């Protein structure tokens, strides 16, 4: 398989690592373009790259890139808790809504 399709033992893809390492948005978008389906992959904790991005408060550019590439991307973790409908660690629903309004 292509490198962009590989998941490690923790279920993480290049996009998961891209979010966590805060690589350049340009590089992230290139990887995203090579294998769009990886945006829906969940790690062993049930987290998609978008969910990790929201959880770790990455640059709005990453979130925008994900939503632009795949507007129907899954926001749910393995417990079916959406970042939009429940607390995400210390974030409140209104804080998450405010982030999405910036998009």
BELJOBEL-V744041 format. One record per pair of residues at least 6 apart in sequence whose C-alpha atoms are under 7 Angstrom apart, sorted by the first residue. I is the first residue (numbers start at 1). J is the second residue. Records with the same first field share a line. If there is no record, write none. Layout:
I=J  J
This chain:
4=13  14  31  34  35
5=13  35  38
6=13
7=13
10=43  44
11=42  43  44
12=43
13=38
15=28  39  49
16=49
18=28
19=49  53
25=61  62
29=65
39=48  49
40=48  73  74
41=48
42=48
45=78
46=77  78
47=77  78
48=77
50=63  66  75
51=75
53=63
55=88
64=103
75=82  83
76=82  83
84=93  96  97
85=93
86=93
87=93
